[in-house]
């Protein structure tokens, strides 16, 4: 049973946390590794170096959109490919545990599951642009009667 009184706040907490994590992850690429260093790393693992800049922008925009509540369900799903990319290109071969050398894939797997959970749960409280921008809100069973 879902508690309809508290579920929107649970989704808000999840949304804020996931958004902050994306901003922190982008900040790591910008301020610690530097964009040029991130691009060099991307190149070293066989990815186009320019993809690093796209990834940084994607993480900043996605993180901010989640925090602000701009189509959070759609944004949560749009962030999954970034995480899958990191999982398959940089972490899968390092084993499961994130504490393994070069980081395993457990953290990314959890992060992906959390993104999907947010998409399934809903926009959460205080979303500035709730709902999907391309879909009408479905009618509930009581509205259809």
N, C-alpha and C positions, 0 to 999 in steps of 0.2 A: 504494500500500500504506500502510495506517495503522499507525503504531507504537503498539501497544496499551499499551506501558509508559509512554510519555511523553504520549500524547494526553490523558489526564485532567488532566495538569498544564498543558498548553496551554490546555485549556478553563477551568481554574482561573484562569490568567493573564488570559485574555480576560474571564472573568466579573468578576474583581476590577477590571480596568481599566474595563470598561463601567459597573460599579456606581459607581466613583469619579467617572467623568465625569458621571453623572446627579446625584450629590450635589454636585459642583462647579457644574453648570449650575443646580441648584435654589438653591445658595448665592449665585450671581450674582443670581438673581431676588429672593432674600430680603435680602441684605446690601448689594448695590450698587444695583440698580434699585428695591428695596423692593417688597413685595407690592402696595401701592397703585399704585406706578409701573408695575409689570408689568400690573396690571389696566387702567390707563389706556392703555398701549400696545396691549393686546389690543383694547380698544374702538376705538382709532384705526385698526386694520386691519380693522374690521368684525366682530370676534368679541365674544361676550358677555364683559364684564369679569370676571364671576364665574368664567369658565373659567380665568383666570389662577391663582386660588387652587387650583382642582382640579388644574391642571397642576403646580403647585409640590408639592402633597401627593403626586401620582402619581410625580413624579421622586424625591422623598425616599424614599417607600416602595419604589419599584422599585429604586432604587440600593442601598438597604440590603438588600433581599431578594436581589439579585444577589451582593453581597459575602458575605452569610451563607450563600448557597446554599439559599435557600428556594424550591423548585420553579423552579430557574433557567431551564429550557427554556421553561416557560410564561410566566414573568415577562419573559424576553427578547422573546417575541412580543407580550406585552401592552404593552411599551414602544414598539413600532413605530408605533402610531397617534399617539402624542405627536410622534414625529419626523416622520411624514408631515404632520401638522398644521402643524408649523413650516416644513417644506419648501414646502408648497403655499400657505400664507397669508403667510409673511414673507420667504422666500428665493428662491423660484423665479424671480420677476421681476428678480432682481438679477444674473443671469448665473450661470455655473458656478462660478467661483473664489471661495472663501470670503474672499479678500483684496479682492474688489470692494467698492465702497461698499455699506454695509448688509448685507454678507455674502452670497455666492452659496450654491449648494446642494451643492457638492462634499462638504463635511464631513458634512452630513446624509445624503447618499447613502451615504457610507462607513460612517457610524454605523448606518444601517439594515441594510446588508449584514453588518456585524459582529454585530448582534443576531440576524439570521437564521442566520448561521454558528454562533453559540453554540447556538441552538435545535436546529440539525441535528447539531452535534457531540456534545452531551451535557452533563450537569450539571457535570462536572469533579470533581477531587479535593476532598475536605473539605466537600462540600455537606451542610448540616444536614438538609435535606428533599429528597433527590434524587427524581427521577421526577415524573411528572405526578400530581396529587392525585386525578384522576378515572379513571385508566387503570391496568390491571394491567401489570406488566412483561412484555413479550412473551417467549415461550420462544425460545431459540436453536435452531438446527438440531440440535445435539448433545443438547439436553435433550429434544427431541421423539422421539428414537430410543429 
